[in-house]
Amino acid sequence: MSQSLFVEGNTLAWRPTPCAGVQWKKLFFDAGSGESAVLLRFEAGATYDAHRHPAGEQYLVLEGELEDGGKRYGPLTYVRHSPGSVHRPHSPNGALVFVTLARPIEPLSAS
């Protein structure tokens, strides 16, 4: 029987990412499958480097606004990217986003 997991996100410290102005909190990670759930915080003007989602991605914008794929998504907008999708999200004014991944992202080289 599986057990439920409860995480109080407010008790976790924000961690830096390799992307300036983007921080994260790990809510869940399964080392065997690579499945994860995280919070991402974008400062105003921050961009996450281009990356691929080998098993797709789902996210929910909690606060602020995220630009992704030429569209802008505000609070309570749910986005699902299919497996193999590539993107480079940006936040003009800052955002808080809940993200779930079935497998880790694959960073893409800058050209």
N, CA, C and O atoms as a Tinker XYZ file with bonds, in Angstrom:
   444  protein
     1  N      0.844000   -1.185000    0.000000    73     2
     2  CA     0.000000    0.000000    0.000000    64     1     3
     3  C      0.886000    1.245000    0.000000    63     2     4     5
     4  O      1.832000    1.346000    0.782000    81     3
     5  N      0.575000    2.171000   -0.867000    73     3     6
     6  CA     1.367000    3.403000   -0.924000    64     5     7
     7  C      0.915000    4.354000    0.173000    63     6     8     9
     8  O     -0.214000    4.288000    0.659000    81     7
     9  N      1.810000    5.222000    0.540000    73     7    10
    10  CA     1.517000    6.207000    1.571000    64     9    11
    11  C      1.399000    7.579000    0.947000    63    10    12    13
    12  O      2.023000    7.864000   -0.075000    81    11
    13  N      0.605000    8.416000    1.559000    73    11    14
    14  CA     0.475000    9.797000    1.102000    64    13    15
    15  C      1.695000   10.597000    1.533000    63    14    16    17
    16  O      2.356000   10.272000    2.520000    81    15
    17  N      1.975000   11.637000    0.781000    73    15    18
    18  CA     3.086000   12.531000    1.086000    64    17    19
    19  C      2.515000   13.926000    1.284000    63    18    20    21
    20  O      1.706000   14.394000    0.483000    81    19
    21  N      2.934000   14.577000    2.339000    73    19    22
    22  CA     2.501000   15.941000    2.618000    64    21    23
    23  C      3.749000   16.806000    2.781000    63    22    24    25
    24  O      4.629000   16.488000    3.581000    81    23
    25  N      3.823000   17.885000    2.031000    73    23    26
    26  CA     4.974000   18.782000    2.091000    64    25    27
    27  C      4.460000   20.199000    2.308000    63    26    28    29
    28  O      3.619000   20.682000    1.549000    81    27
    29  N      4.957000   20.854000    3.326000    73    27    30
    30  CA     4.613000   22.253000    3.566000    64    29    31
    31  C      5.651000   23.105000    2.850000    63    30    32    33
    32  O      6.748000   23.334000    3.360000    81    31
    33  N      5.291000   23.567000    1.671000    73    31    34
    34  CA     6.215000   24.310000    0.831000    64    33    35
    35  C      6.799000   25.544000    1.495000    63    34    36    37
    36  O      7.930000   25.931000    1.198000    81    35
    37  N      6.047000   26.163000    2.385000    73    35    38
    38  CA     6.549000   27.368000    3.066000    64    37    39
    39  C      7.738000   27.081000    3.969000    63    38    40    41
    40  O      8.476000   27.998000    4.329000    81    39
    41  N      7.935000   25.810000    4.342000    73    39    42
    42  CA     9.058000   25.469000    5.217000    64    41    43
    43  C     10.338000   25.169000    4.445000    63    42    44    45
    44  O     11.408000   25.053000    5.042000    81    43
    45  N     10.238000   25.044000    3.130000    73    43    46
    46  CA    11.401000   24.727000    2.297000    64    45    47
    47  C     12.100000   26.002000    1.831000    63    46    48    49
    48  O     11.458000   27.015000    1.551000    81    47
    49  N     13.408000   25.931000    1.754000    73    47    50
    50  CA    14.181000   27.070000    1.257000    64    49    51
    51  C     14.154000   27.084000   -0.268000    63    50    52    53
    52  O     14.128000   26.033000   -0.909000    81    51
    53  N     14.160000   28.291000   -0.842000    73    51    54
    54  CA    14.302000   28.429000   -2.291000    64    53    55
    55  C     15.739000   28.097000   -2.652000    63    54    56    57
    56  O     16.669000   28.511000   -1.960000    81    55
    57  N     15.925000   27.341000   -3.747000    73    55    58
    58  CA    17.248000   26.958000   -4.228000    64    57    59
    59  C     17.496000   27.638000   -5.577000    63    58    60    61
    60  O     16.564000   27.823000   -6.359000    81    59
    61  N     18.743000   28.008000   -5.850000    73    59    62
    62  CA    19.029000   28.599000   -7.163000    64    61    63
    63  C     18.972000   27.535000   -8.260000    63    62    64    65
    64  O     19.237000   26.360000   -8.007000    81    63
    65  N     18.633000   27.947000   -9.456000    73    63    66
    66  CA    18.748000   27.094000  -10.640000    64    65    67
    67  C     19.927000   27.633000  -11.451000    63    66    68    69
    68  O     20.469000   28.681000  -11.100000    81    67
    69  N     20.335000   26.962000  -12.509000    73    67    70
    70  CA    21.391000   27.511000  -13.362000    64    69    71
    71  C     20.942000   28.771000  -14.115000    63    70    72    73
    72  O     21.762000   29.443000  -14.740000    81    71
    73  N     19.648000   29.089000  -14.055000    73    71    74
    74  CA    19.090000   30.222000  -14.795000    64    73    75
    75  C     18.928000   31.428000  -13.861000    63    74    76    77
    76  O     18.245000   31.339000  -12.841000    81    75
    77  N     19.549000   32.534000  -14.208000    73    75    78
    78  CA    19.485000   33.742000  -13.382000    64    77    79
    79  C     18.039000   34.165000  -13.167000    63    78    80    81
    80  O     17.262000   34.265000  -14.117000    81    79
    81  N     17.684000   34.415000  -11.902000    73    79    82
    82  CA    16.352000   34.903000  -11.577000    64    81    83
    83  C     15.288000   33.832000  -11.444000    63    82    84    85
    84  O     14.113000   34.148000  -11.257000    81    83
    85  N     15.688000   32.551000  -11.539000    73    83    86
    86  CA    14.733000   31.450000  -11.374000    64    85    87
    87  C     15.205000   30.586000  -10.211000    63    86    88    89
    88  O     16.351000   30.137000  -10.180000    81    87
    89  N     14.309000   30.363000   -9.259000    73    87    90
    90  CA    14.602000   29.527000   -8.099000    64    89    91
    91  C     13.578000   28.405000   -8.027000    63    90    92    93
    92  O     12.531000   28.470000   -8.670000    81    91
    93  N     13.882000   27.374000   -7.242000    73    91    94
    94  CA    12.978000   26.236000   -7.144000    64    93    95
    95  C     12.934000   25.643000   -5.749000    63    94    96    97
    96  O     13.847000   25.822000   -4.943000    81    95
    97  N     11.841000   24.927000   -5.483000    73    95    98
    98  CA    11.661000   24.133000   -4.272000    64    97    99
    99  C     11.238000   22.739000   -4.713000    63    98   100   101
   100  O     10.276000   22.577000   -5.464000    81    99
   101  N     11.966000   21.739000   -4.237000    73    99   102
   102  CA    11.631000   20.351000   -4.567000    64   101   103
   103  C     10.551000   19.868000   -3.612000    63   102   104   105
   104  O     10.774000   19.783000   -2.405000    81   103
   105  N      9.380000   19.553000   -4.156000    73   103   106
   106  CA     8.287000   19.015000   -3.356000    64   105   107
   107  C      8.320000   17.491000   -3.347000    63   106   108   109
   108  O      7.984000   16.862000   -2.344000    81   107
   109  N      8.729000   16.898000   -4.478000    73   107   110
   110  CA     8.763000   15.441000   -4.608000    64   109   111
   111  C      9.758000   15.059000   -5.688000    63   110   112   113
   112  O      9.868000   15.735000   -6.710000    81   111
   113  N     10.488000   13.961000   -5.453000    73   111   114
   114  CA    11.358000   13.392000   -6.480000    64   113   115
   115  C     11.486000   11.903000   -6.241000    63   114   116   117
   116  O     11.779000   11.472000   -5.126000    81   115
   117  N     11.267000   11.112000   -7.285000    73   115   118
   118  CA    11.458000    9.665000   -7.232000    64   117   119
   119  C     12.697000    9.336000   -8.054000    63   118   120   121
   120  O     12.688000    9.464000   -9.278000    81   119
   121  N     13.757000    8.913000   -7.382000    73   119   122
   122  CA    15.028000    8.645000   -8.062000    64   121   123
   123  C     14.921000    7.501000   -9.064000    63   122   124   125
   124  O     15.646000    7.483000  -10.059000    81   123
   125  N     14.040000    6.563000   -8.819000    73   123   126
   126  CA    13.892000    5.427000   -9.724000    64   125   127
   127  C     13.283000    5.797000  -11.059000    63   126   128   129
   128  O     13.753000    5.348000  -12.105000    81   127
   129  N     12.245000    6.609000  -11.034000    73   127   130
   130  CA    11.538000    6.967000  -12.273000    64   129   131
   131  C     11.924000    8.337000  -12.810000    63   130   132   133
   132  O     11.787000    8.599000  -14.006000    81   131
   133  N     12.400000    9.206000  -11.940000    73   131   134
   134  CA    12.692000   10.591000  -12.321000    64   133   135
   135  C     11.493000   11.504000  -12.198000    63   134   136   137
   136  O     11.574000   12.687000  -12.529000    81   135
   137  N     10.365000   10.959000  -11.720000    73   135   138
   138  CA     9.162000   11.782000  -11.541000    64   137   139
   139  C      9.414000   12.843000  -10.476000    63   138   140   141
   140  O     10.064000   12.579000   -9.465000    81   139
   141  N      8.885000   14.063000  -10.717000    73   139   142
   142  CA     9.097000   15.135000   -9.742000    64   141   143
   143  C      7.938000   16.127000   -9.741000    63   142   144   145
   144  O      7.151000   16.213000  -10.683000    81   143
   145  N      7.874000   16.858000   -8.655000    73   143   146
   146  CA     6.948000   17.982000   -8.509000    64   145   147
   147  C      7.731000   19.103000   -7.841000    63   146   148   149
   148  O      8.350000   18.898000   -6.797000    81   147
   149  N      7.705000   20.288000   -8.444000    73   147   150
   150  CA     8.485000   21.407000   -7.923000    64   149   151
   151  C      7.690000   22.707000   -8.016000    63   150   152   153
   152  O      6.720000   22.818000   -8.766000    81   151
   153  N      8.126000   23.669000   -7.242000    73   151   154
   154  CA     7.675000   25.046000   -7.399000    64   153   155
   155  C      8.809000   25.810000   -8.051000    63   154   156   157
   156  O      9.962000   25.678000   -7.639000    81   155
   157  N      8.502000   26.606000   -9.060000    73   155   158
   158  CA     9.479000   27.487000   -9.694000    64   157   159
   159  C      9.057000   28.922000   -9.465000    63   158   160   161
   160  O      7.890000   29.273000   -9.641000    81   159
   161  N     10.013000   29.751000   -9.070000    73   159   162
   162  CA     9.748000   31.179000   -8.886000    64   161   163
   163  C     10.615000   31.953000   -9.864000    63   162   164   165
   164  O     11.843000   31.864000   -9.841000    81   163
   165  N      9.947000   32.716000  -10.727000    73   163   166
   166  CA    10.619000   33.555000  -11.714000    64   165   167
   167  C     10.597000   34.998000  -11.223000    63   166   168   169
   168  O      9.530000   35.525000  -10.908000    81   167
   169  N     11.751000   35.640000  -11.153000    73   167   170
   170  CA    11.791000   37.071000  -10.896000    64   169   171
   171  C     11.372000   37.781000  -12.182000    63   170   172   173
   172  O     11.395000   37.183000  -13.258000    81   171
   173  N     10.994000   39.038000  -12.075000    73   171   174
   174  CA    10.615000   39.808000  -13.262000    64   173   175
   175  C     11.749000   39.782000  -14.276000    63   174   176   177
   176  O     12.895000   40.083000  -13.942000    81   175
   177  N     11.426000   39.423000  -15.515000    73   175   178
   178  CA    12.401000   39.388000  -16.601000    64   177   179
   179  C     13.192000   38.099000  -16.718000    63   178   180   181
   180  O     14.000000   37.963000  -17.637000    81   179
   181  N     12.985000   37.147000  -15.813000    73   179   182
   182  CA    13.767000   35.904000  -15.827000    64   181   183
   183  C     13.288000   34.945000  -16.914000    63   182   184   185
   184  O     12.104000   34.886000  -17.247000    81   183
   185  N     14.248000   34.197000  -17.454000    73   183   186
   186  CA    13.990000   33.193000  -18.481000    64   185   187
   187  C     14.653000   31.886000  -18.080000    63   186   188   189
   188  O     15.794000   31.876000  -17.619000    81   187
   189  N     13.932000   30.778000  -18.259000    73   187   190
   190  CA    14.517000   29.455000  -18.034000    64   189   191
   191  C     15.132000   28.998000  -19.348000    63   190   192   193
   192  O     14.511000   29.126000  -20.404000    81   191
   193  N     16.350000   28.465000  -19.289000    73   191   194
   194  CA    17.047000   28.029000  -20.499000    64   193   195
   195  C     16.215000   27.031000  -21.301000    63   194   196   197
   196  O     15.392000   26.309000  -20.738000    81   195
   197  N     16.432000   26.993000  -22.615000    73   195   198
   198  CA    15.732000   26.056000  -23.487000    64   197   199
   199  C     16.015000   24.622000  -23.045000    63   198   200   201
   200  O     17.148000   24.265000  -22.721000    81   199
   201  N     14.960000   23.813000  -23.040000    73   199   202
   202  CA    15.081000   22.423000  -22.619000    64   201   203
   203  C     13.980000   21.576000  -23.246000    63   202   204   205
   204  O     12.971000   22.091000  -23.727000    81   203
   205  N     14.200000   20.268000  -23.228000    73   203   206
   206  CA    13.254000   19.293000  -23.775000    64   205   207
   207  C     12.636000   18.506000  -22.626000    63   206   208   209
   208  O     13.266000   18.267000  -21.595000    81   207
   209  N     11.394000   18.117000  -22.835000    73   207   210
   210  CA    10.684000   17.271000  -21.877000    64   209   211
   211  C     10.474000   15.896000  -22.499000    63   210   212   213
   212  O      9.517000   15.702000  -23.249000    81   211
   213  N     11.360000   14.925000  -22.199000    73   211   214
   214  CA    11.255000   13.616000  -22.834000    64   213   215
   215  C      9.942000   12.898000  -22.537000    63   214   216   217
   216  O      9.477000   12.104000  -23.356000    81   215
   217  N      9.342000   13.161000  -21.388000    73   215   218
   218  CA     8.078000   12.504000  -21.020000    64   217   219
   219  C      6.961000   13.525000  -20.799000    63   218   220   221
   220  O      5.952000   13.212000  -20.168000    81   219
   221  N      7.135000   14.734000  -21.311000    73   219   222
   222  CA     6.114000   15.773000  -21.160000    64   221   223
   223  C      6.260000   16.555000  -19.874000    63   222   224   225
   224  O      7.140000   16.294000  -19.054000    81   223
   225  N      5.364000   17.529000  -19.719000    73   223   226
   226  CA     5.371000   18.417000  -18.556000    64   225   227
   227  C      3.958000   18.945000  -18.347000    63   226   228   229
   228  O      3.199000   19.136000  -19.297000    81   227
   229  N      3.626000   19.173000  -17.094000    73   227   230
   230  CA     2.386000   19.846000  -16.750000    64   229   231
   231  C      2.733000   20.952000  -15.764000    63   230   232   233
   232  O      3.551000   20.758000  -14.865000    81   231
   233  N      2.106000   22.113000  -15.938000    73   231   234
   234  CA     2.307000   23.153000  -14.941000    64   233   235
   235  C      1.056000   23.989000  -14.755000    63   234   236   237
   236  O      0.185000   24.062000  -15.622000    81   235
   237  N      1.004000   24.610000  -13.600000    73   235   238
   238  CA    -0.084000   25.494000  -13.233000    64   237   239
   239  C      0.529000   26.797000  -12.745000    63   238   240   241
   240  O      1.300000   26.799000  -11.786000    81   239
   241  N      0.194000   27.898000  -13.393000    73   239   242
   242  CA     0.670000   29.208000  -12.956000    64   241   243
   243  C     -0.138000   29.583000  -11.713000    63   242   244   245
   244  O     -1.363000   29.686000  -11.771000    81   243
   245  N      0.550000   29.785000  -10.598000    73   243   246
   246  CA    -0.125000   30.138000   -9.351000    64   245   247
   247  C     -0.240000   31.644000   -9.170000    63   246   248   249
   248  O     -1.269000   32.150000   -8.723000    81   247
   249  N      0.822000   32.350000   -9.520000    73   247   250
   250  CA     0.866000   33.809000   -9.389000    64   249   251
   251  C      1.634000   34.378000  -10.570000    63   250   252   253
   252  O      2.483000   33.705000  -11.154000    81   251
   253  N      1.331000   35.617000  -10.915000    73   251   254
   254  CA     2.076000   36.303000  -11.969000    64   253   255
   255  C      1.683000   35.836000  -13.351000    63   254   256   257
   256  O      0.544000   35.442000  -13.601000    81   255
   257  N      2.675000   35.891000  -14.262000    73   255   258
   258  CA     2.420000   35.580000  -15.658000    64   257   259
   259  C      3.656000   34.924000  -16.263000    63   258   260   261
   260  O      4.785000   35.340000  -16.004000    81   259
   261  N      3.425000   33.888000  -17.078000    73   259   262
   262  CA     4.509000   33.179000  -17.740000    64   261   263
   263  C      4.295000   33.236000  -19.245000    63   262   264   265
   264  O      3.194000   32.972000  -19.730000    81   263
   265  N      5.340000   33.579000  -19.981000    73   263   266
   266  CA     5.311000   33.532000  -21.445000    64   265   267
   267  C      5.927000   32.210000  -21.867000    63   266   268   269
   268  O      7.004000   31.836000  -21.403000    81   267
   269  N      5.232000   31.508000  -22.751000    73   267   270
   270  CA     5.696000   30.194000  -23.168000    64   269   271
   271  C      5.140000   29.907000  -24.553000    63   270   272   273
   272  O      3.926000   29.917000  -24.753000    81   271
   273  N      6.022000   29.651000  -25.508000    73   271   274
   274  CA     5.574000   29.326000  -26.851000    64   273   275
   275  C      4.799000   30.433000  -27.531000    63   274   276   277
   276  O      3.890000   30.163000  -28.316000    81   275
   277  N      5.149000   31.688000  -27.240000    73   275   278
   278  CA     4.481000   32.816000  -27.873000    64   277   279
   279  C      3.161000   33.209000  -27.234000    63   278   280   281
   280  O      2.478000   34.100000  -27.739000    81   279
   281  N      2.786000   32.566000  -26.135000    73   279   282
   282  CA     1.539000   32.900000  -25.439000    64   281   283
   283  C      1.850000   33.299000  -24.005000    63   282   284   285
   284  O      2.891000   32.936000  -23.458000    81   283
   285  N      0.931000   34.051000  -23.404000    73   283   286
   286  CA     1.073000   34.454000  -21.999000    64   285   287
   287  C      0.007000   33.755000  -21.172000    63   286   288   289
   288  O     -1.166000   33.706000  -21.542000    81   287
   289  N      0.446000   33.217000  -20.044000    73   287   290
   290  CA    -0.451000   32.488000  -19.158000    64   289   291
   291  C     -0.458000   33.141000  -17.781000    63   290   292   293
   292  O      0.594000   33.345000  -17.176000    81   291
   293  N     -1.649000   33.467000  -17.292000    73   291   294
   294  CA    -1.802000   34.102000  -15.986000    64   293   295
   295  C     -2.215000   33.114000  -14.911000    63   294   296   297
   296  O     -2.236000   31.904000  -15.140000    81   295
   297  N     -2.548000   33.642000  -13.723000    73   295   298
   298  CA    -2.896000   32.802000  -12.583000    64   297   299
   299  C     -3.997000   31.785000  -12.895000    63   298   300   301
   300  O     -4.993000   32.089000  -13.551000    81   299
   301  N     -3.777000   30.583000  -12.402000    73   299   302
   302  CA    -4.669000   29.437000  -12.523000    64   301   303
   303  C     -4.808000   28.912000  -13.942000    63   302   304   305
   304  O     -5.781000   28.231000  -14.266000    81   303
   305  N     -3.820000   29.231000  -14.800000    73   303   306
   306  CA    -3.782000   28.637000  -16.130000    64   305   307
   307  C     -2.979000   27.348000  -16.056000    63   306   308   309
   308  O     -1.854000   27.327000  -15.558000    81   307
   309  N     -3.578000   26.272000  -16.560000    73   307   310
   310  CA    -2.947000   24.951000  -16.612000    64   309   311
   311  C     -2.399000   24.731000  -18.023000    63   310   312   313
   312  O     -3.082000   24.994000  -19.012000    81   311
   313  N     -1.158000   24.246000  -18.102000    73   311   314
   314  CA    -0.518000   23.973000  -19.390000    64   313   315
   315  C      0.049000   22.554000  -19.352000    63   314   316   317
   316  O      0.681000   22.150000  -18.376000    81   315
   317  N     -0.187000   21.808000  -20.430000    73   315   318
   318  CA     0.383000   20.467000  -20.573000    64   317   319
   319  C      1.166000   20.417000  -21.875000    63   318   320   321
   320  O      0.621000   20.666000  -22.950000    81   319
   321  N      2.456000   20.092000  -21.767000    73   319   322
   322  CA     3.309000   19.929000  -22.941000    64   321   323
   323  C      3.498000   18.432000  -23.197000    63   322   324   325
   324  O      3.736000   17.663000  -22.265000    81   323
   325  N      3.392000   18.030000  -24.442000    73   323   326
   326  CA     3.497000   16.618000  -24.801000    64   325   327
   327  C      4.946000   16.128000  -24.717000    63   326   328   329
   328  O      5.875000   16.936000  -24.717000    81   327
   329  N      5.137000   14.810000  -24.646000    73   327   330
   330  CA     6.493000   14.256000  -24.634000    64   329   331
   331  C      7.296000   14.731000  -25.842000    63   330   332   333
   332  O      6.791000   14.780000  -26.964000    81   331
   333  N      8.559000   15.081000  -25.588000    73   331   334
   334  CA     9.446000   15.568000  -26.638000    64   333   335
   335  C      9.378000   17.064000  -26.875000    63   334   336   337
   336  O     10.149000   17.599000  -27.672000    81   335
   337  N      8.472000   17.746000  -26.199000    73   335   338
   338  CA     8.317000   19.191000  -26.402000    64   337   339
   339  C      9.561000   19.947000  -25.944000    63   338   340   341
   340  O     10.272000   19.522000  -25.033000    81   339
   341  N      9.800000   21.074000  -26.599000    73   339   342
   342  CA    10.936000   21.948000  -26.299000    64   341   343
   343  C     10.390000   23.344000  -26.061000    63   342   344   345
   344  O      9.521000   23.808000  -26.800000    81   343
   345  N     10.897000   24.021000  -25.029000    73   343   346
   346  CA    10.478000   25.403000  -24.806000    64   345   347
   347  C     11.501000   26.154000  -23.961000    63   346   348   349
   348  O     12.459000   25.581000  -23.444000    81   347
   349  N     11.260000   27.461000  -23.841000    73   347   350
   350  CA    12.131000   28.379000  -23.098000    64   349   351
   351  C     11.232000   29.407000  -22.418000    63   350   352   353
   352  O     11.095000   30.522000  -22.920000    81   351
   353  N     10.613000   29.056000  -21.281000    73   351   354
   354  CA     9.669000   29.968000  -20.637000    64   353   355
   355  C     10.339000   31.220000  -20.071000    63   354   356   357
   356  O     11.503000   31.212000  -19.670000    81   355
   357  N      9.563000   32.279000  -20.059000    73   355   358
   358  CA    10.030000   33.606000  -19.627000    64   357   359
   359  C      8.909000   34.259000  -18.825000    63   358   360   361
   360  O      7.731000   34.031000  -19.098000    81   359
   361  N      9.277000   35.070000  -17.836000    73   359   362
   362  CA     8.272000   35.813000  -17.080000    64   361   363
   363  C      8.605000   37.297000  -17.084000    63   362   364   365
   364  O      9.599000   37.708000  -16.486000    81   363
   365  N      7.783000   38.110000  -17.754000    73   363   366
   366  CA     8.079000   39.541000  -17.826000    64   365   367
   367  C      7.963000   40.257000  -16.475000    63   366   368   369
   368  O      8.709000   41.199000  -16.205000    81   367
   369  N      7.028000   39.810000  -15.631000    73   367   370
   370  CA     6.783000   40.503000  -14.361000    64   369   371
   371  C      6.909000   39.615000  -13.134000    63   370   372   373
   372  O      6.564000   40.031000  -12.028000    81   371
   373  N      7.399000   38.397000  -13.319000    73   371   374
   374  CA     7.537000   37.459000  -12.213000    64   373   375
   375  C      6.387000   36.471000  -12.183000    63   374   376   377
   376  O      5.279000   36.771000  -12.629000    81   375
   377  N      6.669000   35.269000  -11.642000    73   375   378
   378  CA     5.638000   34.235000  -11.579000    64   377   379
   379  C      6.016000   33.165000  -10.562000    63   378   380   381
   380  O      7.188000   32.957000  -10.248000    81   379
   381  N      4.993000   32.500000  -10.064000    73   379   382
   382  CA     5.144000   31.313000   -9.228000    64   381   383
   383  C      4.392000   30.204000   -9.956000    63   382   384   385
   384  O      3.217000   30.359000  -10.288000    81   383
   385  N      5.083000   29.070000  -10.206000    73   383   386
   386  CA     4.532000   28.013000  -11.039000    64   385   387
   387  C      4.732000   26.656000  -10.359000    63   386   388   389
   388  O      5.819000   26.365000   -9.861000    81   387
   389  N      3.682000   25.826000  -10.340000    73   387   390
   390  CA     3.762000   24.454000   -9.862000    64   389   391
   391  C      3.964000   23.562000  -11.082000    63   390   392   393
   392  O      3.172000   23.608000  -12.024000    81   391
   393  N      5.030000   22.745000  -11.067000    73   391   394
   394  CA     5.408000   21.931000  -12.224000    64   393   395
   395  C      5.477000   20.456000  -11.823000    63   394   396   397
   396  O      5.996000   20.118000  -10.759000    81   395
   397  N      4.942000   19.575000  -12.695000    73   395   398
   398  CA     5.129000   18.141000  -12.509000    64   397   399
   399  C      5.768000   17.567000  -13.768000    63   398   400   401
   400  O      5.423000   17.935000  -14.890000    81   399
   401  N      6.704000   16.660000  -13.547000    73   399   402
   402  CA     7.430000   16.008000  -14.642000    64   401   403
   403  C      7.434000   14.501000  -14.401000    63   402   404   405
   404  O      7.619000   14.049000  -13.271000    81   403
   405  N      7.231000   13.729000  -15.459000    73   403   406
   406  CA     7.332000   12.277000  -15.350000    64   405   407
   407  C      8.788000   11.825000  -15.384000    63   406   408   409
   408  O      9.139000   10.785000  -14.827000    81   407
   409  N      9.634000   12.622000  -16.049000    73   407   410
   410  CA    11.077000   12.382000  -16.119000    64   409   411
   411  C     11.785000   13.727000  -16.133000    63   410   412   413
   412  O     11.176000   14.733000  -16.494000    81   411
   413  N     13.060000   13.770000  -15.747000    73   411   414
   414  CA    13.795000   15.039000  -15.737000    64   413   415
   415  C     13.905000   15.675000  -17.123000    63   414   416   417
   416  O     13.807000   15.003000  -18.150000    81   415
   417  N     14.111000   16.987000  -17.118000    73   415   418
   418  CA    14.288000   17.719000  -18.375000    64   417   419
   419  C     15.651000   17.413000  -18.966000    63   418   420   421
   420  O     16.551000   16.921000  -18.284000    81   419
   421  N     15.786000   17.718000  -20.266000    73   419   422
   422  CA    17.066000   17.612000  -20.962000    64   421   423
   423  C     17.462000   19.012000  -21.408000    63   422   424   425
   424  O     16.855000   19.550000  -22.335000    81   423
   425  N     18.469000   19.620000  -20.772000    73   423   426
   426  CA    18.911000   20.952000  -21.204000    64   425   427
   427  C     19.405000   20.915000  -22.646000    63   426   428   429
   428  O     19.989000   19.924000  -23.086000    81   427
   429  N     19.170000   21.988000  -23.365000    73   427   430
   430  CA    19.631000   22.112000  -24.747000    64   429   431
   431  C     20.788000   23.086000  -24.789000    63   430   432   433
   432  O     20.800000   24.074000  -24.055000    81   431
   433  N     21.754000   22.817000  -25.635000    73   431   434
   434  CA    22.923000   23.687000  -25.761000    64   433   435
   435  C     22.522000   25.010000  -26.362000    63   434   436   437
   436  O     21.668000   25.078000  -27.246000    81   435
   437  N     23.147000   26.061000  -25.871000    73   435   438
   438  CA    22.936000   27.390000  -26.474000    64   437   439
   439  C     23.631000   27.425000  -27.823000    63   438   440   441
   440  O     24.743000   26.918000  -27.970000    81   439
   441  N     22.971000   28.028000  -28.813000    73   439   442
   442  CA    23.608000   28.101000  -30.131000    64   441   443
   443  C     24.281000   29.422000  -30.334000    63   442   444
   444  O     24.870000   29.659000  -31.389000    81   443
